[in-house]
Amino acid sequence: MLVCALFQVASGSLSAQQVAQQAAQQAGRDRPAAARALPAAISTRAVAGVMEHAGALFGVARSYRVTFGERDLEFLPALGKDAPRAAPFHVRLDTITRGDATLLRAAEHAPQRSNDRTAVRYAWPGVDERYETRPEGLEQSFVFAQRPAGRGDLVVALTIDTELRAQAGDAVRYRDERGGIRGGGVDVGGVTGIDANGTRCAGVITRTATGLSLSLPAWFVDRAVYPLVLDPLIGTATEALPSADSDYPDVAYDAYTDTYCVVWTQFYGGGSTGIVGSVWLRQGMSLAYAFGVNQTGDEDSVRVCLIGGTGVYVMVWVNRDSSGDSICGLAFEPSQAQATNVWTLYGPGVVGTPVLSGEATVYDDDCLVAWLDGTYGLIGCSVAVDQQLQVSATPLIQIAGGNVTEPAFSKQGGDLGMHVITWVDRPVGQAGWVRAQVVDHDMNLIGPGVWVQNAPQDAGYPAVDGDGFLFLVAWEQQEVANPSGYDIKGRLLTVGNNGFSSVGQVLDLVTYPGDLDIGVDVARLGDKFGICYEGRLATAPQYGDVYFLAVARNGAPIGAEQRCDLTLGNNYINEYVPRLIGRCAGEATLDSEEGLLVFSDQSVATADANVGLQAVAAMGAGGPVLDLGGGCGPGGLAAANGPFALGNSGFQVELFGAQPLAVPFLLIAWPGPHQTCGVCTAVNAWASSFVPNVAGYGVSSIPLPGDAAFVGVGLEFQFASFLVNYVGCPLAPGLALSNIVQATLDY
């Protein structure tokens, strides 16, 4: 019976379709699994840092920006999009007294200012004034190395200059004209004294005609072990929750330092905006540092990429001031030792929507920048940053004119240095069509452009990425039967020396009739792709979720969509504007299918927003792989090579230590009872495949299906070798079996 079972299965090569068909029968499922929830994302609430740049010293956190002068500072709370105006809060040290004795008149001295990545220090005679940027606020402290001379309370007087109104009450609060619970502004926390032994004493904070007075009682000043710290906190107050607007993020990756750069727009009120940059260590996703941008005006629409040849991140944005809008940027190396000055690439004029494509090799020192111009349409150039952080740009070229809008760039051009830029051709009041153009790494147009989508349905906001040869373009498109609903469509494009060489069929990437699936982004993840998008139910379009979906090189989805979330609870239920980067964007040959997804998460209670960071992968660790034993004779050792994961086209089963002249077959079976003759143990195979034997080694590839319906399906693998010098099996002399390997399919 054992021999009959071995020979009843058909010989031949195995395909993903065969495995999928058999798995479908075994699973008894014909619909994809529901969306899986990823672990909670990391919030940028922890962001805080200091950066000295172009002669200015900035501190930044999620809820504020602070500019440090030579002897004073301007604290700018991020009050959000709905605040009536920006509200700077100026702080300057005036005097330090003890009883009747004046220990310091700040106006008569010039302090020595110093800083590190998190704090700024002003060294005055007899005292250090220190400001530490913390996520919850700006920690102000005065450090006295020795006991101050004189008798009586120790008093630090600050001059405060702001248009915010001081509110009545014991707490020190300054609010804008809205006042009450809806008002935004600045809070100053209580005073605490802390001596060298950690002994603490509550101080007193009071308002004066010119600002604030911070004091510690005489008895504590006399008894304290020095150094002594006087320590209040300056923090941002917003409408109802201690948070602020952090919106419209973007992300890039550097393989050399193994870091991500995450950037976003910060809203101060009254239309005033700025940019926050932050660098995160990939291992553990911990914050390395954060910084602001030193520029007059309002910065918005920031994008970031990496130049692999010089190892610098490049940020580009729109700056708005009284002269008009300009395309501006800066570059910095990830260790933050140096950065360029802010440079203006184009403007002022009617410009907007900058898009970037980075350099994923070590052979070039430039990136590609394109943007919309009110006169010339979509224009762009190449921007080089050399090892000395000197910036130069090539002459501008027109990529597309006419009714061009909604541009998007591939994240990089792979080893081949071929990039794809896409946009929407949208006549006023009409449906939009998606078009694409190939450019090289110097922004030369290669061949003619192509229509990616020119169906009657409205299409918009495309995204694209690839490896220099194969690119995936995705976009949102109006449904035929439900004109108010939008789906995510896609198309694979191949590129050659003369531009596009093929345009594939339209792919239905995300289709839920009537729903709004919009805001898609694409990133290359190893030899696969990832897409992310907003999903909004037709019944509640004001609330959205962000989803991630892995896509194979043939355009087939791998697994089910996976839902991202940042802040649990009932308030933050609107996730939107996702952006995605793959690690191979920082190094084209990096063998990694991992990436980082960033998105905004908005509160329905206060309309403020956080930025979330979510690690993703096109292929996961897969399910468990177990060695069940059961071999006999010189059948060799069977082992799985690679994760038994959805969409793993490279999964292999290997045979080691077979006899050199043996003829092995790979047997595949469902987990279940095995057959035995008393010596050998065999699986109940439903398929077999001949495997060439090279000096006792054999390998068989089994492309695994990507359909999420097959999660949990198990298979068993075993090699049966014939014509071996072995007579141990009483039913089949010359037959030897390997051990049995059992694997369960998972993400």
N, C-alpha and C positions, 0 to 999 in steps of 0.2 A: 504493500500500500504506500509506503514511503517513496519508493522509486516511481510509482505511477503518479503520485502527486507532483513530483519534481518535473516530470515530462509532460504533464497535461497543460502547463502554461505555455503560451506562445512566445517564441524567441523574437527578438527585434529591439530596436532602439526605443527609448521611452521619451515622451515629450511632456511638456507642461499640460497640454490638452488631455493626454491620457490620464495623467495623475489627477487633473481637475475633474474629469468625468467620473473616475472611480471614487474620488473623494466626495463628490456631490451625491453620489448614490449612497455612500456610507453616511454622510452627514444628514441627508434627508432635508436639505435646505435649498431654497431657490431664490432667496432675497438677501441683499447685503445686510451685515450686522448694523445695528444702530451706532450712531456716533459715540466714540469713546472719549471720555474726559481725560485730558492730560493732567499731570500733577499741577498744583497751583503755581502760577508763574511768579517770578521774582519781581518785586516792585522797585521802582526808582525812588521810593521814599527815602532810601538810605543814602542818596547822593548828597555829597558835600565836599567842597575842596577849594583850593586857592591856586591861582595861576598868575604869574607875572608875565606880561606880554606887551610888547611895543611901548614900553615906558609906563604902563599902567598896571596896577595890582588889583585883581578881582577875586572876590569870593563868590561862591554860588552854591545853592542848595535847591531842592525841589520847590520851596515856597518863597525864595527870596534871592536877590542879587545884592552884593555889597561892593562898593568901590572904595578902596583904601587910599586916602590922600597922604601927603607927607606928615600930617599931624592930626587928621580927622578922618571921618568916613561918611559915606552916604549909603544908608540901608534902604533898598527898594523892595518892598513886599510885592509878591506876585499875587495880586488880588483877583485875577481871573478876567475872562472875556467880558463879563457883565458889569464889572466895576466902572463907575462913571469916568474915572481918570486915574492916572498913575499918581502915587503919593510918596515921594521921597521923604526919608526921615534922616536928617543930618545930626550927627553926634560929634561933639568936640569936648575934650577935657579942658576944664577951666582952671580950677584950683584944687589943692589938697590941703586940708587944715586939720589941726588937732587942738581943740579948745580955742584959745585966742591966737595960737601960733599958726602962721601960714608956712606950710612946708614946701609948696610948689605953686608958682604962678606959671602956667603952661605957656602963656604968651611970651614969656621972657626966655624961653629955651627952645632949642631945635632937637627933637628926639631922633635917635637912630632907629630906623625902621628895618626890620628883617622879616623873613617869612620862610615857611616850608610849604608842603602841599596841602596842609589843613589849617594852618594858623598864621596870624600876623602879630608881630611884637613891636611895640614902641618903647624904647628904653629912655626913660626920663631920669633925672637925678633923684635917686632914692626909691624909685618905683618903676616897675615894668607894667605897661598897659598892654594886655593881651586879648586877642579876639580869635576864638576857635570856631570854624565853620562846622556846625552840626546839622543833621537833618531836621531837628526840631527847632532850630533857631541859631542865632549868633551868640555864642557864650562869651560874655565880656568879663574880664577879671583884672584886678590890680594886685600885683605881687610885691609885697614889701619884704626885702631880704633881712632887714633889721628893724628893731622896735623904733617907731617914729618918735622923734623928740616931742617934748611938751606933755601936757596933761589934758585929759578930757576925751571926748568921743573923736574917733577918726572919721573925717567927712571928705568924700570925693564929690565935687560939684561938676556937673556936666551941662553944657549948653546944648539945647535941642532946638532945631530949626525945621519946622514942617507946617504944611497947610492942614494937616489932620487936626481934628479937634480933641482936646483932652476931655475925657469923660469924668463926670463926678463919681465919687465912690472911693473905697479904700484901694482897689486895684488900679494900677497905672495902665490906662488904656487910651489909645488915640484912635479915632475912627473918622471915616469919610462922612460925607453929608447924609448918607442913608441912615447912619446911627443904628442903635438897637441891635437886634439879633442879626439883621441883614447887613449891617455895616461891616466893612473891611478896614484893616489898618494895622496897627502895631501894638503889641503888648510887651511890657517890660516886667520881668519876673521879680520876685523878692530877692533881697540881699542876704547872702550867707557868708559868714566868716569861717575859714577852715585853716587851722594851724598845721605845723609840720607833723604832729602826732595824729592828725585826723580829727581832732576835737572841733566840733561845729558850734556856731552861735548864730542865731537869727539877728539880722540887722534891720535897718529901717530905710525905706525909700519914700521920699516925699517930693512933691512938685514945688518948684520955685518960680520966680518971675521969669527966669530965662531958661529953665529946663528942669533938671532933676538933681536931687541930693541923695547920695548913698552913704550910709553911716553905720559904724560898728561901735558898740558901747565901750567906754573907757576900761572897765574891769577886764573885758576879754582881750583888748589890745595889750594891757599890762601883763596878763597871765599867759598869753599865747607863746608857744614855742615857734620860733621863726625858721623859715619864711612863712608869712601869713598871706592868705589869699582872700580878697573881697570879691564876691562872685555873683553877679546877676545874669539874666538871660534876656536877650532881645529877640522876639519872635513875631511871626506873621499871624494876624488874625483875619479869618475869612468868614463867609456868611454863617455857616452852621457847623462845618466840620473843619478840623485843622489841616487843610490841604489847599491846593492851588491848581491852576490849569497847566498841565504838561501835556502837550499835544503834538500830533503829526510827526512821529518819530521816524528815524531811518537808522541803518546799521551796516557796518563793514567789518571785515576780519583780516588780521595780520597773522600769518603762520609763524613768522620768525619769533615774535614775542608771545604768540598764542593768546592774543587779546582780541576782544570785540570793541569797536567804537560805536557808541549809541548816542545819537543826537536828537534834539527835539526843540520845539518852540515853547517859550515861557511867556505867559500873558500877565502884564502888570496892571492893566486897566486903562480905559479910555483909548483903546486901540494901540497902546504902547506894548511892544513885544521885544523879546531878546532870544538868544540861542544858548542852550546848555549843551556842552559836550561832556562825555564821560567815557572812560576806558575801564573795561571789565576784564579780569583774568578769567579765561575760559574754565580752567580747573577750579571747580567750586563756585563759579560765577560770583566772585566777590569783586567789589568795587576797588579799583586801583586809585583813581582820582577823578575829579570833575573840574570843569572850568567854564568861564563865560567868554564872550567876545568883546574886545575893546573897539567899539566903533560908535560914532555918533549916528543916531537914527534908530529906526525900528527894523529888526532882522526877522525874517520869516522864510517859510518854504525851504528849509535846510535839507540838503542831501549830502551823503558822505560816501567815499570809496577809498580804496587803497592803491598806491603805486608800489608794486612789488619790487621794482628795480632799485628804488631808493628807500623802501621800507617806511613810507610816510602815509599818514591818513590825509585826505584832502576833503575839506568841507566847503560847500558852495551854497549860497543863499541869495535871497532878494533883500536888499537894503533900501528902506524908504526914508527919505528926508525931504527937506523943503525944496531941493532941486529936482526931485523926481525919484524914480526907481532905478536901481543898478544891480547888476550881477556881480557879487563879491565873493571872496573866499579867503581861506588860509590853509596852510599845510603844517603838520607837526609830526614829529616822530613819536612813536607810542610811549617811549620812556619819558617823554615830556621834558627832555633836557633842552630842546630848542624848538622854536616855531617860527614860521615866517610872519611878517607883518600882514595885516589885512590888505588884500589887493583888490582893485576894481577891474573886472574883466571887460565889462561893457556897461554903458549908461553914462548919465541918466537918460531915461526914456520910458517908453511903454513896454516893459519887459516883465517876464514872470516864468514860473514853472521850470526851474533848472533841473536837468537830469544828468547823471554821471555814469561813466563806464570806466572801471579801474583796469589796472595792469596786473595780471595774475602770474607773471613770470619775473625772473630776476634780470631780464635782458633789456628792459626799457625803463625810462624814467618819466613817462608821461601818462596822463589820463585824458579822457575825452569828456568835454562839457558841451551841452546843448541847452537851448532855452527858446522860449517864444518871444518874438519881437512884433510889436504892433504894425510895423511896416513890411518887414521882410519875411515873416512867417517863422519857420523853424530854422535857426542858425546855430553854428557851433564852431569849435576849434579844439585843438589839442593843447593841453597845459602841461609843461614840463617842470619838475622840481628836482634839481640836481642834489648831489651829496652835500653841498654847502648851503642848501635850502634857498637857492636862488630860483626865482620863478620866471618863466617865459612862456609865451603863447604863440601859436601859429596864426596866420591871417584867418579871418572869419570866412566861412563858406555858408552858402544857403543850401540847406538839406531839403526843404520843401516850402512851397509858398501856397498862397490861396487860403483855403478854409481850414488850415491846419490847427489842431488843438490836441490836448491830452497826450503829450509825448511820453515815451518810456524808453530806457536804454537797457541793454543786457548788462549784467553786473560786471562782466569782463569779457575778454575775447579768447580765452583758452590759450594753449600753446601756439596756435596758428595765428593769433593776432587779428582775428576777424570778429567784428562786433556787429550787432544788429540794433538799429533804432526803429521804433514803431511810433505811430501817431494815429489820430483820427482825423479823417477828412469830413468836416461837418459844416455844410452850408447852413446859413442862418435859418433857424426854424425847421430844419429837416433832420432826417436820420443820419447817423454817423457811420462811416465805413473805416475799416482798419487797413493801414498801409504800412509797409516795412521797407527798409533800405539797409544794405550792407555797407559798412565803412571799415577801413583798416585802422591800425593803431595810431596813424597820423591824421585821422579824420578826412581821408580821401574817399570819395564815393566810389564804390566798386560795383559796376554793372547797374542795370536799371532797377528801380523799385518794383515791388509786387503788391497786388491786392491780397491781403490775408483774409478779409471778409468784405464782401460787397453784396450781401443778401439784402432784401427789402427791410428786414428788421433792424431797428436801431442798435448800434454797437458802440461801446465806449470804454475808456480807461484801460487800454491794453497794458500788458507787462510781458517781459521777454528775458530769457537767459539761455545760455548754451555753452558749448565747449570749443567754439571756433569752427565747428563743422555742423553739428546738429543743434538746432535751437527750438525751444517750445515757446510759442506765442499764445497767451491766454487773454481773454477779454470778457466783459459782461455784455450780454445780448438779450434783447427783448424777446419774450416768448411769442409764438405765433397764436396759440389759442388763448393766452392770457396776456394781453398787451401791457398790463400793469406789472407783470412779473418779469424777472430777469434771471437768466441762467449764466453759468460760466462755460464758455466754449474755448476750444484750443485748436492749434494747428502746428504740426511739425514742419520745420523748414530746414533744408540742407544748403550749405554754402560751399562754393568752390572759388577758384581764382578769378572767375568772371562774375561773381555775385551769386545770386540764388541759383541753385541747380535743381531743386525740386520743392514742391509745395504739396504737403500731404492733405488728406481728407480732414474735414471739420470733425473735431472730437467733442463729444458731450461729456465734459469733465464733471460738472455739478448741475443736476437737473431736479428741481422740486417745483412742480407746477404751481404757479401763483405766487411763490415766494420771491423775495428780493435777494439774489445772490450776486454780490457786487464787490467792488474794491479789491480785485484780485492782484496778487503779486506772484512772481515766479523766481525761483533760484535753482541753479544746478547744484545737486547734492550727489557728488561722486559721479557714477555712471547713470544716475537717475535724475529726476526733477522733483521739486517740491512746489506746491502752490499753497497760498493762504488767501483767505477771503472773508468778507462779512456775510453772514446768513441772517436774514430778517424774515420772520413769518409774515404772511399776507395779512393775518389778523392783528399783528402788532408791529408794524414796520418801524416804529420809533425805538424799538429795542432790538439790539443785535448781539450776535455771538461771533467770535472769530474762530475759524476752523483751519486746520492744516490737513493736506492730503498729499501723499506721495504718489508719483507718477512714473511708470516705467519708460524706457527709451522709445517704446512703440506707442506711447500715449495711453496705455491702459492704467487705470488707477490701481494702486497697491494698497490693499486693506481698505478700511472705512475711514471716513473723515474723522478727525480728532479735534475735540473742542478745547479751546484755551480759555482760561479764566484767571483773573488776578485777585480781585477782592471778593471774598465770599460774603454772602448776606443779601439783603433785599434792596440795597441802594444802588450798588454798582452792577447794573445789569445791561449796560450798553457798551459792548466792545466794538472797536472799529479801527479803520486805517492801518491794517497790518502791513508790515514789511518783513522781508525774509532774505537772509544771506546764507550761503553755504561756505564751509571752510575752504573748499577748493577755489573760491574767489580770491583767497590770499595766497594760494599756491596751486597752479593748474594741475600739477601732477600729484597732489596730495590725495592719498587713498582714503578718503573719508566721506561718509554719507551723512555727516552731521551738519547742523546749522543752527542759527538762532533766529527766532521770530520775535518781533517787537510790535506792540500795538497799544492803543489808548483804551482806557477803561473809564467810562464816565458815570458819575453819580446822578441818578434821577432826582435826588433830594436837593443838591446844591449846584448842579451843572459843572462842578469841577471835574478834572480828569487826571488819572495817573497814567504812567507808562509801565507796561509789563514786559518782561523778558522771559521767553519760553524756549528752552533747548528742544530741538526736534531732530529727527533722523529719518531718512528715506527707508531705512531697513533697520529693524531692531535686533535684539539679541536672540529672538526666536524662542521656540519652546524647548522643553527638556529633551536631552538626548541621553539614552541609557544603554549601557552594555549589559545584556541579559545573559551573556555566556552561551553555553549550549553547543560549542563547536566540538569537533572530533577529528583525530588524526592530523595530518599536515594540511589542514584546510586554510591556514593563515588567519590573520587578524583583520576583521572589518572595522572601519572607523568612519565617522562622518567628518567631512571637511567643510567648515562654514556653518553659519547659523541656520537652523531649520525654521526659516522666517518667511513670511508672506513676500512674494516677489523676488526671492533670491534666485536669480537666473544662473548663478554660478555654484549652486549646491552640488557637492560631489560625495559619492561613497567610495572609499578607497580600500584596497586589499593589499595587505603587507604579508610577506613571508610565505607566499605560496610556492609550491614546487615549480622550478623553472619550466618544465614541459607540461604542466597542468593546463587544462582548458576550463577556465572559470566562467560561470554565469552568475549574474546578480539576480537574486530572487526578491520580490516585493510582495508583502502580505499585510493584511490588517492585523492589528494586535488581537491575540486570541489564543486558544489552545494550540499547542505544538504537537507534532508527531514525533514518535521515537521508535527506534528498533531495539532499544536497550543499550545501544552504544552511541548512536547519533541522535541529535535533536534537530528537527527541521521545521521551518515555518510553513503555513498553508498558503503557498504563493498564488497570486492571481496574475502575475506578470513576471517575465524573465528577460534578460538581455545578455547576450554574449559580451564578454569584456576581454580585450587583448591582454595577454600576459607578457610583460617585459621583465625578464629576470626576477620573476616572483612578485612583481608589482602590477596591480591593475587599478583602473579608476573609471568610474561611470558618472557622467553628469546627469542630473535630474533637475531641470528648471522647475521651480515651484510656482504654483499659481498665486496671483495677488488678490483674488477675491476674498473679502473678509468673511464670506459665508463659510470658508473652510477652516477658520480658526478652531482649534481643538481636535482636528482630524489627526489621527495617529497612523503611522506606517511602521512596518518592520522590514529590515534589510538583512540579507544573509547571502554569502557567496557559496555556491556549490562548485567544487572543482572536480573535473573528471580526468581519467587517465593518470591518476597519481599512483605512486608506488606504495599502496596502502591496502590492506585486506581486512581491516578491522570491522567494516560494516558487513554483517552476514547476508544482507539482502542486495547489496550493490558493491561488489569488489571494485576497487579503483576509484571510489567516490569518497570525497572528504568535504566536510562542511566547516565554514568559519563560525565564529560566534554570531549571535543575533544582536543587532542594533535596533532599538526602538526610539522613534522620534515623534514629537507632537508639534503640529504646526501652530505658530503664534506670531505675534508682531515682533 
